[in-house]
Amino acid sequence: MSGIYIHIPFCRSKCAYCNFFSVVSSKEQIKTLEAIAKELTQRSAFLQDFFPVETIYFGGGTPSGIDEEWIFKILDVIFQNYSVVDNPEIALEANPDDLSPKYLVNISNRINRLSIGVQSFHNGDLHFLGRRHTAEKAKTAISDARKAGFNNISIDLIYGVSDSIEIWEDNIQTALSFAPEHISAYSLTVEERTLLDQNLKQGKQIIASEDFVEQQYELLINALNRSGYEHYEISNFAKPGFHSKHNSGYWNGAPYLGVGPAAHSFNGTIRRWNVAHIRQYCEGIANGISVFETEELSDRECYNEYVMLHLRTANGIDETDLKAKFGKKYREFFLQQAVPLIKSGQILREKTTFRIPETLFLLSDHIIAELFI
C-alpha cells in the first residue's frame, strides 16, 4: 500500500503545546492551496512503484479551517494523477469549532474518516492548552458528525495536563459515551520554543507529575480495554476493524508522499521533507524548483527505524520478516540484544514475535534504544 499526506499549515490560533509547522494567518492560504494541488501533479513519480494509493490524510495545521471546496479540488487532483483503490480511507483532522452541521454534511460526501481534536471535555484543560473550542462545542461536534452520517470517528485526547485523576477519568468516560470508533490519547509533551515551554520555565504553569501521568495512562488502558477497544499502538485504541489505516502505514514502513509546507515523504529508503516556509514553498512549486531536502537512509538507519516503529505497536516484530528485510546479520544482532530484555520482562517473546508488554508502553523509548545498532 501507499498513502498521501496533505499538510494544511493554517490555524486561527496557535495551541500552547504545538510545535507543528503552522501559521496564524490566512493571507497566503489560496496561493498555498494552489501550490499543494500543483505539487501533487509534479511528484506522482515518487509513488509510481508503490501504487495503488490506499489512504489519503489531511493534517495540519487545521484542515477543517479551509473551505470544503478546496478539500474536494485536492482530492480531484489526486484521483486524476494517481492510481487509487476503489474505497480508500480519506481522513480529515478537524477542530470542533469548525464543524457546523452544514460543513459536516458537505464533507461527508468525500471524507470517510473524521479525526476530531477534542483534547479534553473540561474547559479548564482547554484554556490551559490554548484550545479555541469549549467542552460543550466538542460534544456538539461529535453528535453532529454522527447525524451527518460519519461512521468512522476518531477522538483525540491529552493526558498529563494536571494531577487530577478525576478529571481524566471523566474525560475518558465522556469520550466513551459517544462510542467513537477510534480514540487517540497522547501524553502532554513539552516541546521547545512553544508557549507552554515558555510558561513552564517562567513558573506560570505546571503540568502533571510523572507518577500521575503513569496513573492516567493505566486508567486509560483499563477503561478502553473493558469497553472493547484494541490497544494497537502506544497512543491509539480502536474498535475491531477501525485501526487508522494511514497511520498504520507509517508504523509498518509503507511508502507515503507528503505535500504542502514542511510535509515529509518516505519510499522505503529515501526520506524527503519540504521547506517549512510558506513563501519559499509557493515560489518553488510555481517555478518548478525542488522545495525539499533528501536523505537516503543506510541499512543501519532503516533497521533502527523498523525496530522503533514496529515495537510501538501491539503486533511487535516478527523475526522472519526482520530477516527477510535486513538479512541474517541484523536478525542475529536483534536476537542477541533482545535476550536481557526478555529475561527482565521488558520484551515478550511468543514464538517468532517480539513485543513490548502493554503495561510498559510508556517506557518504550528506553527499551527500543537497547535494540538499536
KOLZA-610770 format. One line per field, with one value per residue (C-alpha): residue in three letters; x, y, z. Coordinates in Angstrom, 1 decimal, m for minus. Example, Ala and Ser with C-alpha at 12.3 -4.5 7.8 and 13.67 -1.06 7.14 Angstrom:
! KOLZA-610770
code <- (ALA / SER) $
u <- (12.3 / 13.7) $
v <- (m4.5 / m1.1) $
w <- (7.8 / 7.1) $
***
This chain:
! KOLZA-610770
code <- (MET / SER / GLY / ILE / TYR / ILE / HIS / ILE / PRO / PHE / CYS / ARG / SER / LYS / CYS / ALA / TYR / CYS / ASN / PHE / PHE / SER / VAL / VAL / SER / SER / LYS / GLU / GLN / ILE / LYS / THR / LEU / GLU / ALA / ILE / ALA / LYS / GLU / LEU / THR / GLN / ARG / SER / ALA / PHE / LEU / GLN / ASP / PHE / PHE / PRO / VAL / GLU / THR / ILE / TYR / PHE / GLY / GLY / GLY / THR / PRO / SER / GLY / ILE / ASP / GLU / GLU / TRP / ILE / PHE / LYS / ILE / LEU / ASP / VAL / ILE / PHE / GLN / ASN / TYR / SER / VAL / VAL / ASP / ASN / PRO / GLU / ILE / ALA / LEU / GLU / ALA / ASN / PRO / ASP / ASP / LEU / SER / PRO / LYS / TYR / LEU / VAL / ASN / ILE / SER / ASN / ARG / ILE / ASN / ARG / LEU / SER / ILE / GLY / VAL / GLN / SER / PHE / HIS / ASN / GLY / ASP / LEU / HIS / PHE / LEU / GLY / ARG / ARG / HIS / THR / ALA / GLU / LYS / ALA / LYS / THR / ALA / ILE / SER / ASP / ALA / ARG / LYS / ALA / GLY / PHE / ASN / ASN / ILE / SER / ILE / ASP / LEU / ILE / TYR / GLY / VAL / SER / ASP / SER / ILE / GLU / ILE / TRP / GLU / ASP / ASN / ILE / GLN / THR / ALA / LEU / SER / PHE / ALA / PRO / GLU / HIS / ILE / SER / ALA / TYR / SER / LEU / THR / VAL / GLU / GLU / ARG / THR / LEU / LEU / ASP / GLN / ASN / LEU / LYS / GLN / GLY / LYS / GLN / ILE / ILE / ALA / SER / GLU / ASP / PHE / VAL / GLU / GLN / GLN / TYR / GLU / LEU / LEU / ILE / ASN / ALA / LEU / ASN / ARG / SER / GLY / TYR / GLU / HIS / TYR / GLU / ILE / SER / ASN / PHE / ALA / LYS / PRO / GLY / PHE / HIS / SER / LYS / HIS / ASN / SER / GLY / TYR / TRP / ASN / GLY / ALA / PRO / TYR / LEU / GLY / VAL / GLY / PRO / ALA / ALA / HIS / SER / PHE / ASN / GLY / THR / ILE / ARG / ARG / TRP / ASN / VAL / ALA / HIS / ILE / ARG / GLN / TYR / CYS / GLU / GLY / ILE / ALA / ASN / GLY / ILE / SER / VAL / PHE / GLU / THR / GLU / GLU / LEU / SER / ASP / ARG / GLU / CYS / TYR / ASN / GLU / TYR / VAL / MET / LEU / HIS / LEU / ARG / THR / ALA / ASN / GLY / ILE / ASP / GLU / THR / ASP / LEU / LYS / ALA / LYS / PHE / GLY / LYS / LYS / TYR / ARG / GLU / PHE / PHE / LEU / GLN / GLN / ALA / VAL / PRO / LEU / ILE / LYS / SER / GLY / GLN / ILE / LEU / ARG / GLU / LYS / THR / THR / PHE / ARG / ILE / PRO / GLU / THR / LEU / PHE / LEU / LEU / SER / ASP / HIS / ILE / ILE / ALA / GLU / LEU / PHE / ILE) $
u <- (0.0 / 1.0 / m0.5 / m0.7 / m0.5 / m1.6 / m0.3 / m2.6 / m0.5 / m3.1 / m4.6 / m6.8 / m4.7 / m1.7 / m2.1 / 0.3 / 1.8 / 2.0 / 5.3 / 4.0 / 4.6 / 1.6 / 0.8 / m1.9 / m2.8 / m5.0 / m3.1 / m1.3 / m4.0 / m5.3 / m1.8 / m0.6 / m3.6 / m2.9 / 0.7 / m0.3 / m2.5 / 0.3 / 2.9 / 0.6 / 0.8 / 4.6 / 5.5 / 3.4 / 6.5 / 7.6 / 4.9 / 4.8 / 6.4 / 4.0 / 0.6 / m2.2 / m2.8 / m4.9 / m5.0 / m5.3 / m4.9 / m5.5 / m3.4 / m2.0 / m2.4 / m6.2 / m7.6 / m11.1 / m10.4 / m10.3 / m13.3 / m14.5 / m14.3 / m10.6 / m10.7 / m12.6 / m10.3 / m7.3 / m9.0 / m9.9 / m6.2 / m5.2 / m7.7 / m6.7 / m3.0 / m2.6 / m3.9 / m6.2 / m8.1 / m11.9 / m12.6 / m9.6 / m9.5 / m9.8 / m9.3 / m9.6 / m8.3 / m10.8 / m11.2 / m14.6 / m15.4 / m15.1 / m17.7 / m21.0 / m23.8 / m23.7 / m20.0 / m20.2 / m22.9 / m21.0 / m17.7 / m19.3 / m19.7 / m15.9 / m14.4 / m15.0 / m12.9 / m13.0 / m10.4 / m11.7 / m9.2 / m11.2 / m8.2 / m10.4 / m14.1 / m13.1 / m12.9 / m10.1 / m7.9 / m8.9 / m7.9 / m4.6 / m3.8 / m4.8 / m7.7 / m10.4 / m13.4 / m15.4 / m16.2 / m19.8 / m18.8 / m16.7 / m19.7 / m21.9 / m19.4 / m19.2 / m23.0 / m23.4 / m20.8 / m22.9 / m26.0 / m24.1 / m23.5 / m19.9 / m19.4 / m15.7 / m14.9 / m11.7 / m11.4 / m8.0 / m7.4 / m4.5 / m3.5 / m0.8 / m2.3 / m2.8 / m2.6 / m6.4 / m7.3 / m11.0 / m10.9 / m9.0 / m11.4 / m14.3 / m12.7 / m12.4 / m16.0 / m17.3 / m15.4 / m16.7 / m20.3 / m20.1 / m18.9 / m16.2 / m14.7 / m11.2 / m9.5 / m6.0 / m4.7 / m1.3 / 0.7 / 1.2 / 4.8 / 6.6 / 8.3 / 11.0 / 10.0 / 6.3 / 4.2 / 3.8 / 7.6 / 8.0 / 5.3 / 6.7 / 10.2 / 8.7 / 6.7 / 3.4 / 2.1 / 2.7 / 1.8 / 1.2 / 4.0 / 5.4 / 3.6 / 0.3 / 1.0 / 1.6 / m1.6 / m3.6 / m2.2 / m3.0 / m6.6 / m6.9 / m5.7 / m8.0 / m11.1 / m10.7 / m9.9 / m13.0 / m15.0 / m13.8 / m11.1 / m8.0 / m4.8 / m2.9 / m0.3 / 1.1 / m1.3 / m4.1 / m7.1 / m9.8 / m12.9 / m12.2 / m11.8 / m11.3 / m7.5 / m6.2 / m5.0 / m3.0 / m1.1 / m0.6 / 1.1 / 3.7 / 4.3 / 4.6 / 7.1 / 4.7 / 5.7 / 3.9 / 4.0 / 3.7 / 2.7 / 2.5 / 5.0 / 7.0 / 5.4 / 7.6 / 7.7 / 9.2 / 9.5 / 11.4 / 14.9 / 14.6 / 13.2 / 12.2 / 10.9 / 9.5 / 10.7 / 8.9 / 8.2 / 5.1 / 6.6 / 9.6 / 7.3 / 4.8 / 7.6 / 9.4 / 6.4 / 5.3 / 8.8 / 9.2 / 12.1 / 12.6 / 11.3 / 12.5 / 15.7 / 16.5 / 18.2 / 19.0 / 18.8 / 21.6 / 20.8 / 21.6 / 19.2 / 16.4 / 16.9 / 16.7 / 13.6 / 12.0 / 12.6 / 11.4 / 8.2 / 7.2 / 7.8 / 5.4 / 2.6 / 0.9 / 2.0 / 5.6 / 8.3 / 8.3 / 11.9 / 11.1 / 10.0 / 13.1 / 15.4 / 13.7 / 14.1 / 17.6 / 19.3 / 20.8 / 23.3 / 20.7 / 18.4 / 21.2 / 22.0 / 18.4 / 18.1 / 21.3 / 20.2 / 16.7 / 17.9 / 18.4 / 15.2 / 13.2 / 14.8 / 13.7 / 10.2 / 10.6 / 10.1 / 7.7 / 8.6 / 5.9 / 7.3 / 8.8 / 7.2 / 8.7 / 6.7 / 6.7 / 4.1 / 1.2 / 2.0 / 5.5 / 4.5 / 5.3 / 8.9 / 9.1 / 11.7 / 14.2 / 13.5 / 13.7 / 17.0 / 18.6 / 17.9 / 19.4 / 22.7) $
v <- (0.0 / 3.7 / 6.8 / 10.5 / 13.1 / 16.7 / 19.3 / 22.3 / 24.7 / 27.3 / 27.8 / 30.5 / 30.4 / 28.5 / 26.0 / 26.4 / 22.9 / 22.7 / 22.6 / 21.5 / 23.9 / 26.2 / 29.9 / 32.0 / 33.8 / 33.2 / 35.8 / 33.2 / 30.5 / 30.3 / 30.6 / 27.7 / 25.5 / 26.1 / 25.1 / 21.9 / 20.9 / 21.7 / 19.7 / 16.7 / 16.8 / 17.3 / 14.5 / 11.5 / 9.7 / 9.3 / 6.7 / 5.1 / 1.9 / 1.6 / 2.2 / 2.0 / 4.6 / 3.3 / 6.2 / 10.0 / 12.1 / 15.8 / 17.0 / 20.3 / 22.9 / 22.9 / 21.2 / 21.8 / 25.6 / 25.8 / 25.9 / 22.4 / 23.1 / 23.1 / 19.7 / 18.5 / 20.1 / 18.5 / 15.1 / 15.5 / 16.2 / 13.0 / 10.8 / 12.3 / 11.8 / 8.7 / 5.1 / 4.9 / 1.9 / 1.8 / 2.6 / 4.5 / 5.7 / 9.5 / 11.2 / 14.8 / 16.3 / 18.8 / 21.2 / 21.1 / 24.8 / 24.3 / 21.6 / 23.1 / 20.7 / 22.1 / 21.7 / 18.1 / 17.1 / 18.6 / 16.9 / 13.5 / 13.0 / 12.7 / 12.2 / 8.8 / 9.2 / 12.2 / 12.9 / 15.4 / 17.2 / 17.3 / 17.0 / 17.5 / 17.8 / 20.2 / 24.0 / 24.4 / 22.0 / 23.6 / 27.0 / 25.7 / 24.1 / 27.2 / 25.5 / 27.7 / 25.5 / 24.8 / 21.4 / 21.8 / 22.5 / 19.4 / 17.3 / 19.0 / 18.5 / 14.7 / 14.4 / 16.5 / 14.3 / 11.2 / 12.9 / 13.8 / 10.1 / 9.6 / 6.1 / 6.3 / 8.9 / 9.3 / 11.5 / 12.9 / 13.3 / 14.6 / 13.4 / 14.7 / 18.2 / 18.1 / 15.7 / 15.3 / 11.7 / 12.6 / 15.0 / 12.5 / 9.7 / 11.9 / 12.7 / 9.0 / 8.3 / 11.2 / 10.1 / 6.5 / 7.8 / 8.9 / 5.4 / 6.6 / 4.0 / 5.2 / 7.1 / 8.6 / 9.6 / 11.4 / 12.4 / 16.2 / 16.8 / 20.0 / 21.0 / 23.6 / 27.1 / 26.6 / 28.9 / 26.0 / 25.6 / 29.3 / 29.4 / 26.4 / 27.9 / 31.2 / 29.3 / 30.5 / 26.9 / 23.4 / 20.1 / 16.6 / 14.8 / 11.6 / 9.4 / 10.9 / 10.5 / 6.8 / 6.5 / 8.3 / 6.1 / 2.9 / 4.2 / 4.9 / 1.4 / m0.4 / 1.7 / 1.2 / m2.4 / m3.0 / m1.2 / m3.4 / m1.2 / m2.8 / m1.1 / m1.5 / 1.3 / 3.1 / 6.1 / 4.5 / 2.5 / 1.2 / m0.9 / m4.0 / m3.1 / 0.6 / 0.9 / 4.0 / 2.6 / 5.7 / 5.8 / 2.1 / 2.5 / 4.8 / 2.2 / m0.6 / 1.3 / 1.8 / 4.4 / 7.8 / 11.1 / 14.3 / 17.5 / 21.0 / 23.1 / 21.0 / 17.8 / 14.6 / 11.8 / 8.3 / 5.5 / 2.8 / 4.1 / 7.8 / 10.5 / 13.9 / 17.0 / 20.1 / 23.6 / 24.9 / 28.3 / 29.4 / 31.9 / 29.7 / 26.7 / 28.6 / 30.2 / 26.9 / 25.0 / 27.8 / 27.8 / 24.0 / 24.2 / 21.4 / 22.6 / 19.6 / 18.2 / 14.5 / 11.9 / 8.4 / 6.0 / 3.5 / m0.2 / 0.6 / 3.6 / 1.5 / m1.3 / 1.1 / 2.8 / m0.6 / m1.6 / 1.7 / 1.8 / m1.8 / m2.1 / 0.9 / m1.5 / m4.4 / m6.6 / m6.0 / m7.6 / m10.9 / m12.1 / m13.8 / m10.5 / m8.8 / m11.3 / m11.1 / m7.3 / m7.0 / m10.3 / m12.8 / m10.4 / m7.9 / m10.7 / m12.2 / m8.8 / m8.2 / m11.7 / m11.1 / m7.7 / m8.9 / m11.7 / m9.5 / m7.6 / m10.9 / m12.0 / m8.8 / m8.9 / m5.7 / m7.7 / m10.6 / m13.4 / m15.5 / m18.0 / m15.7 / m12.5 / m9.9 / m7.1 / m4.7 / m5.5 / m3.1 / m2.2 / m0.9 / 1.1 / 4.3 / 3.0 / 2.0 / 4.6 / 3.3 / m0.4 / 0.2 / 2.1 / m1.1 / m2.8 / m0.2 / m0.6) $
w <- (0.0 / m0.2 / 1.2 / 0.6 / 3.4 / 2.7 / 5.2 / 5.6 / 7.6 / 8.6 / 12.1 / 13.5 / 16.7 / 18.0 / 20.8 / 23.7 / 23.3 / 19.5 / 17.6 / 14.2 / 11.4 / 11.1 / 10.6 / 12.2 / 9.1 / 6.0 / 3.9 / 1.7 / 2.0 / m1.6 / m3.0 / m0.8 / m1.6 / m5.3 / m4.8 / m3.0 / m5.9 / m8.3 / m6.2 / m6.4 / m10.2 / m10.1 / m7.7 / m8.7 / m9.8 / m6.2 / m5.6 / m9.1 / m7.9 / m4.9 / m6.4 / m5.7 / m3.1 / m0.2 / 2.2 / 1.9 / 5.0 / 5.5 / 8.5 / 9.8 / 11.0 / 10.8 / 7.6 / 8.7 / 8.7 / 4.9 / 2.5 / 1.8 / m2.0 / m1.6 / 0.0 / m3.0 / m5.5 / m3.9 / m3.9 / m7.6 / m8.4 / m6.5 / m8.3 / m11.7 / m11.2 / m9.0 / m9.1 / m6.1 / m4.8 / m5.1 / m1.4 / 0.0 / 3.6 / 3.3 / 6.7 / 7.8 / 11.0 / 12.4 / 15.2 / 16.9 / 16.4 / 12.6 / 12.4 / 11.7 / 10.7 / 7.1 / 6.8 / 8.1 / 5.7 / 2.8 / 3.5 / 4.3 / 0.6 / 0.2 / 3.6 / 5.3 / 8.5 / 10.8 / 13.4 / 15.9 / 18.1 / 21.3 / 23.7 / 26.8 / 27.8 / 30.6 / 29.9 / 32.4 / 30.4 / 27.1 / 28.4 / 29.7 / 26.3 / 24.4 / 22.5 / 20.9 / 21.4 / 24.6 / 26.1 / 25.0 / 21.4 / 21.4 / 22.4 / 19.9 / 17.1 / 17.7 / 17.8 / 14.7 / 12.9 / 13.7 / 12.4 / 9.2 / 8.6 / 9.8 / 11.0 / 11.4 / 14.0 / 16.0 / 19.1 / 20.2 / 24.0 / 26.0 / 29.5 / 31.8 / 31.8 / 35.6 / 38.6 / 38.6 / 38.2 / 38.5 / 35.5 / 33.4 / 34.3 / 33.4 / 30.0 / 29.2 / 30.2 / 28.3 / 25.2 / 25.6 / 25.9 / 22.2 / 21.2 / 18.8 / 16.5 / 17.5 / 20.3 / 20.2 / 23.6 / 24.0 / 27.0 / 27.1 / 25.8 / 26.4 / 23.1 / 22.9 / 21.8 / 22.4 / 24.7 / 27.1 / 27.3 / 28.0 / 30.7 / 32.5 / 32.6 / 33.9 / 36.6 / 35.2 / 34.7 / 36.0 / 34.4 / 35.8 / 37.7 / 36.2 / 38.7 / 37.8 / 34.1 / 34.6 / 36.7 / 34.0 / 31.2 / 33.2 / 33.8 / 30.1 / 29.1 / 31.6 / 30.7 / 27.0 / 27.2 / 29.2 / 26.5 / 23.7 / 22.2 / 20.8 / 22.1 / 18.8 / 19.2 / 22.2 / 21.8 / 19.7 / 20.5 / 18.1 / 17.8 / 15.8 / 12.1 / 12.7 / 13.1 / 11.3 / 8.0 / 7.2 / 10.5 / 10.5 / 7.2 / 8.9 / 11.6 / 9.1 / 6.9 / 4.0 / 1.4 / 1.5 / m0.2 / 1.8 / 0.1 / 1.5 / 3.5 / 6.0 / 4.8 / 4.9 / 2.4 / 2.5 / m0.1 / 1.9 / 1.6 / 0.8 / 3.1 / 1.9 / 3.7 / 2.3 / 3.3 / 6.4 / 4.9 / 3.1 / 0.6 / m0.3 / m0.8 / m3.0 / m5.1 / m5.5 / m6.7 / m9.1 / m10.7 / m10.8 / m8.3 / m5.7 / m2.3 / m0.4 / 1.1 / 0.6 / 2.8 / 1.7 / 4.7 / 5.3 / 6.1 / 9.7 / 9.8 / 8.1 / 10.6 / 13.6 / 12.2 / 11.5 / 15.2 / 16.6 / 14.6 / 14.9 / 18.6 / 19.1 / 18.0 / 19.7 / 16.8 / 17.5 / 15.4 / 13.6 / 13.3 / 10.0 / 8.5 / 10.0 / 8.4 / 5.0 / 5.1 / 6.6 / 6.4 / 8.8 / 10.3 / 11.6 / 12.8 / 14.9 / 16.3 / 17.2 / 18.9 / 20.9 / 22.1 / 23.0 / 25.4 / 28.5 / 27.7 / 27.6 / 30.9 / 32.6 / 31.1 / 29.0 / 25.8 / 25.4 / 23.0 / 21.5 / 19.0 / 16.3 / 17.6 / 19.9 / 21.5 / 24.4 / 27.1 / 27.2 / 30.8 / 29.7 / 26.6 / 28.4 / 28.7 / 25.1 / 24.0 / 26.6 / 25.7 / 22.0 / 22.2 / 23.6 / 20.3 / 18.0 / 16.2) $
***
